[in-house]
Amino acid sequence: MAGPLKRTTNLTGLAVAQNPRQTLISLYNKVLSAVGDLPEETGYRRHTEEITKNRLQIVESETNTELIEQKINCGQVEELIVQAEKELNLVDKMKEWQPWQPLAEDAPADQWKWP
């Protein structure tokens, strides 16, 4: 392919990706690798793996970026790249925060009570 098939994303500040399919495959594999370091029983890991594996399968099976966009149905490939980059950053934050750990102290008795 000589270059991108579209000239613009029509989204301010978001340039057209030169190799969106390869970029997505790389990012999704990085997310899966990073999330694999989290405890298996965490909901975040289970759901992130499920969504990322599904998206990776779509990207690997399709060469047409328009079909990738339609099947994933979460924006243009450039937006999917941004989403994957942000997910990769979030995985690092989750490792740092460890929200699956028990609370440092018990929550107040009526914390979850609604009037």
C-alpha positions as CSV (number, residue, x, y, z in Angstrom):
1,M,0.0,0.0,0.0
2,A,1.4,3.4,-1.0
3,G,0.0,5.3,1.9
4,P,-3.1,6.0,4.0
5,L,-6.4,5.6,2.2
6,K,-7.9,8.6,3.9
7,R,-6.5,12.1,4.2
8,T,-8.0,13.0,7.6
9,T,-9.8,11.6,10.6
10,N,-11.9,14.7,10.8
11,L,-11.1,14.7,14.5
12,T,-9.0,17.7,15.6
13,G,-5.6,16.7,16.8
14,L,-5.9,13.1,15.6
15,A,-3.7,12.3,12.6
16,V,-4.3,9.5,10.2
17,A,-2.4,6.4,11.3
18,Q,0.1,5.1,8.7
19,N,0.0,1.4,9.7
20,P,-3.1,1.1,12.0
21,R,-3.5,-2.7,11.7
22,Q,0.1,-3.4,12.8
23,T,-0.1,-0.7,15.5
24,L,-3.2,-2.2,16.9
25,I,-1.9,-5.8,16.9
26,S,1.2,-4.6,18.7
27,L,-0.7,-2.6,21.3
28,Y,-3.3,-5.3,21.9
29,N,-0.5,-7.9,22.5
30,K,1.2,-5.5,24.9
31,V,-2.0,-5.0,26.8
32,L,-2.6,-8.8,27.1
33,S,1.0,-9.3,28.2
34,A,0.7,-6.5,30.9
35,V,-2.7,-7.6,32.2
36,G,-1.4,-11.1,32.5
37,D,0.7,-10.0,35.5
38,L,-2.5,-9.1,37.5
39,P,-4.2,-11.7,39.7
40,E,-6.4,-14.0,37.6
41,E,-9.5,-13.5,39.9
42,T,-9.6,-9.8,39.4
43,G,-12.6,-8.5,37.4
44,Y,-10.5,-5.9,35.6
45,R,-8.1,-8.6,34.3
46,R,-10.9,-10.9,33.1
47,H,-12.8,-8.2,31.3
48,T,-9.8,-6.5,29.8
49,E,-8.5,-9.8,28.5
50,E,-11.9,-10.7,27.0
51,I,-12.3,-7.4,25.2
52,T,-8.7,-7.2,24.1
53,K,-8.6,-10.8,22.8
54,N,-11.8,-10.2,20.9
55,R,-10.5,-7.0,19.3
56,L,-7.1,-8.6,18.5
57,Q,-8.9,-11.5,16.7
58,I,-10.9,-9.0,14.6
59,V,-7.8,-7.0,13.7
60,E,-5.7,-10.2,12.8
61,S,-8.5,-11.6,10.7
62,E,-9.3,-8.4,8.7
63,T,-7.0,-6.4,6.5
64,N,-9.5,-3.7,5.6
65,T,-9.5,-0.9,8.2
66,E,-13.1,0.0,7.5
67,L,-14.2,-3.5,8.3
68,I,-12.1,-3.4,11.5
69,E,-13.8,-0.2,12.5
70,Q,-17.3,-1.7,11.7
71,K,-16.7,-4.9,13.6
72,I,-15.2,-3.4,16.7
73,N,-17.7,-0.5,16.6
74,C,-15.8,1.9,18.9
75,G,-14.6,4.5,16.5
76,Q,-12.0,4.9,13.8
77,V,-8.8,2.9,13.9
78,E,-7.0,6.0,15.1
79,E,-9.4,6.2,18.1
80,L,-8.9,2.5,18.7
81,I,-5.1,3.1,18.9
82,V,-5.6,5.9,21.4
83,Q,-7.9,3.6,23.4
84,A,-5.4,0.8,23.4
85,E,-2.6,3.1,24.5
86,K,-4.7,4.4,27.4
87,E,-5.6,0.9,28.4
88,L,-1.9,0.0,28.5
89,N,-1.3,3.0,30.8
90,L,-4.3,2.0,33.0
91,V,-2.9,-1.5,33.4
92,D,0.3,0.0,34.9
93,K,-1.8,2.1,37.2
94,M,-3.8,-0.9,38.3
95,K,-0.6,-2.7,39.1
96,E,0.4,0.3,41.3
97,W,-3.0,0.8,42.9
98,Q,-3.8,-2.9,43.5
99,P,-7.6,-2.4,44.0
100,W,-8.1,-6.1,44.5
101,Q,-6.3,-5.9,47.9
102,P,-8.4,-5.8,51.1
103,L,-9.1,-2.4,52.5
104,A,-6.5,-1.0,54.9
105,E,-9.3,-0.5,57.4
106,D,-12.9,-1.5,57.6
107,A,-15.4,0.8,55.8
108,P,-18.0,2.6,58.0
109,A,-21.0,0.5,58.8
110,D,-23.5,2.7,56.8
111,Q,-21.2,3.7,54.0
112,W,-23.2,1.8,51.4
113,K,-26.6,2.7,52.9
114,W,-28.8,4.9,50.7
115,P,-31.5,7.0,52.4
